[in-house]
Amino acid sequence: MAKTDPLERYNAMRDFAKTAEPRGEIAKGEGRTFMVQKHDATRLHWDFRLEIDGVLKSWAVTRGPSLD
């Protein structure tokens, strides 16, 4: 059974010629990556990204990260 690219669907849903968003790629690492990204899309919000099984999963946080 061939291993599928978990980012294939993610990349297929985006038009990288229209946005500056980077193409999804699997990175080598320890599997402990996370980030909070300010994302000015239809409206300003934050994306929380957490690495799970070598892929950054993303959740929108509409009111920004907690300061406490």
PASEBA-1860 file (N, C-alpha, C; in nm, 3 decimals):
! residues 68
1> MAKTDPLE> 0.084/-0.118/0.000/0.000/0.000/0.000/0.089/0.125/0.000 ~ 0.065/0.215/-0.091/0.145/0.337/-0.104/0.106/0.437/0.005 ~ 0.207/0.505/0.058/0.182/0.607/0.159/0.129/0.734/0.091 ~ 0.019/0.786/0.141/-0.039/0.906/0.081/0.016/1.032/0.148 ~ 0.018/1.140/0.074/0.064/1.268/0.126/-0.051/1.332/0.203 ~ -0.039/1.349/0.335/-0.149/1.406/0.413/-0.179/1.552/0.379 ~ -0.088/1.618/0.306/-0.110/1.758/0.269/-0.164/1.774/0.128 ~ -0.184/1.663/0.057/-0.232/1.670/-0.081/-0.367/1.742/-0.090
9> RYNAMRDF> -0.460/1.708/-0.004/-0.593/1.773/-0.006/-0.581/1.921/0.031 ~ -0.500/1.953/0.132/-0.479/2.092/0.175/-0.425/2.176/0.058 ~ -0.321/2.127/-0.008/-0.261/2.201/-0.119/-0.356/2.214/-0.237 ~ -0.437/2.112/-0.261/-0.532/2.115/-0.373/-0.641/2.219/-0.354 ~ -0.672/2.254/-0.231/-0.779/2.350/-0.202/-0.733/2.495/-0.212 ~ -0.606/2.519/-0.233/-0.553/2.656/-0.234/-0.500/2.695/-0.371 ~ -0.505/2.825/-0.399/-0.448/2.880/-0.521/-0.328/2.964/-0.479 ~ -0.211/2.907/-0.486/-0.090/2.974/-0.436/-0.047/3.091/-0.524
17> AKTAEPRG> -0.105/3.102/-0.644/-0.078/3.219/-0.729/-0.153/3.342/-0.678 ~ -0.260/3.321/-0.601/-0.342/3.433/-0.551/-0.304/3.478/-0.410 ~ -0.244/3.389/-0.331/-0.212/3.424/-0.192/-0.064/3.398/-0.164 ~ -0.015/3.463/-0.061/0.126/3.445/-0.022/0.143/3.327/0.073 ~ 0.036/3.254/0.095/0.041/3.139/0.186/0.138/3.034/0.131 ~ 0.225/2.979/0.215/0.321/2.879/0.167/0.253/2.745/0.138 ~ 0.307/2.672/0.043/0.260/2.537/0.011/0.294/2.445/0.127 ~ 0.202/2.357/0.163/0.225/2.264/0.272/0.329/2.160/0.235
25> EIAKGEGR> 0.425/2.138/0.323/0.529/2.038/0.303/0.554/1.968/0.436 ~ 0.584/1.840/0.429/0.619/1.766/0.550/0.763/1.796/0.584 ~ 0.786/1.842/0.706/0.921/1.876/0.750/0.975/1.767/0.841 ~ 1.103/1.750/0.836/1.166/1.656/0.929/1.181/1.726/1.063 ~ 1.153/1.655/1.169/1.165/1.717/1.300/1.124/1.621/1.409 ~ 1.110/1.674/1.527/1.078/1.596/1.645/0.929/1.576/1.667 ~ 0.846/1.644/1.589/0.702/1.629/1.608/0.647/1.714/1.721 ~ 0.713/1.823/1.753/0.669/1.908/1.864/0.646/2.053/1.822
33> TFMVQKHD> 0.620/2.076/1.694/0.607/2.211/1.644/0.467/2.267/1.670 ~ 0.461/2.395/1.708/0.334/2.466/1.713/0.360/2.611/1.678 ~ 0.257/2.681/1.636/0.272/2.824/1.608/0.136/2.891/1.618 ~ 0.140/3.021/1.640/0.022/3.105/1.636/0.049/3.208/1.526 ~ -0.039/3.213/1.427/-0.017/3.298/1.311/-0.131/3.399/1.300 ~ -0.096/3.526/1.291/-0.195/3.631/1.265/-0.235/3.620/1.119 ~ -0.365/3.607/1.092/-0.413/3.578/0.957/-0.521/3.679/0.918 ~ -0.486/3.769/0.828/-0.580/3.872/0.782/-0.648/3.822/0.656
41> ATRLHWDF> -0.756/3.747/0.673/-0.830/3.690/0.560/-0.956/3.773/0.541 ~ -1.072/3.709/0.528/-1.197/3.784/0.517/-1.211/3.879/0.636 ~ -1.170/3.831/0.752/-1.159/3.918/0.870/-1.034/3.874/0.948 ~ -0.982/3.965/1.025/-0.860/3.936/1.101/-0.888/3.832/1.208 ~ -0.803/3.730/1.214/-0.813/3.629/1.318/-0.674/3.567/1.337 ~ -0.665/3.475/1.429/-0.540/3.404/1.456/-0.560/3.257/1.421 ~ -0.457/3.192/1.368/-0.458/3.048/1.346/-0.365/2.985/1.447 ~ -0.414/2.885/1.517/-0.331/2.804/1.606/-0.297/2.678/1.530
49> RLEIDGVL> -0.169/2.650/1.513/-0.124/2.534/1.438/-0.043/2.443/1.531 ~ -0.078/2.316/1.529/-0.016/2.217/1.616/0.023/2.096/1.532 ~ 0.147/2.052/1.546/0.194/1.937/1.468/0.140/1.808/1.526 ~ 0.071/1.730/1.442/0.018/1.600/1.480/0.052/1.504/1.367 ~ 0.123/1.398/1.397/0.163/1.299/1.297/0.238/1.362/1.179 ~ 0.323/1.461/1.205/0.404/1.522/1.102/0.334/1.628/1.018 ~ 0.210/1.662/1.053/0.132/1.760/0.978/0.086/1.869/1.074 ~ 0.095/1.997/1.030/0.043/2.105/1.112/-0.108/2.115/1.093
57> KSWAVTRG> -0.184/2.082/1.196/-0.330/2.097/1.195/-0.358/2.241/1.238 ~ -0.467/2.299/1.190/-0.492/2.441/1.213/-0.632/2.465/1.267 ~ -0.642/2.555/1.365/-0.769/2.597/1.420/-0.772/2.750/1.421 ~ -0.882/2.809/1.378/-0.897/2.954/1.381/-0.936/2.996/1.522 ~ -0.871/3.102/1.571/-0.901/3.161/1.701/-0.944/3.305/1.672 ~ -1.073/3.330/1.676/-1.125/3.457/1.625/-1.095/3.577/1.714 ~ -1.071/3.558/1.841/-1.049/3.672/1.930/-0.902/3.688/1.972 ~ -0.814/3.614/1.913/-0.673/3.626/1.945/-0.633/3.536/2.059
65> PSLD> -0.503/3.518/2.079/-0.455/3.433/2.187/-0.477/3.498/2.324 ~ -0.491/3.414/2.425/-0.508/3.464/2.561/-0.379/3.529/2.607 ~ -0.389/3.638/2.678/-0.270/3.707/2.730/-0.235/3.662/2.871 ~ -0.311/3.566/2.927/-0.276/3.513/3.060/-0.277/3.362/3.063
END
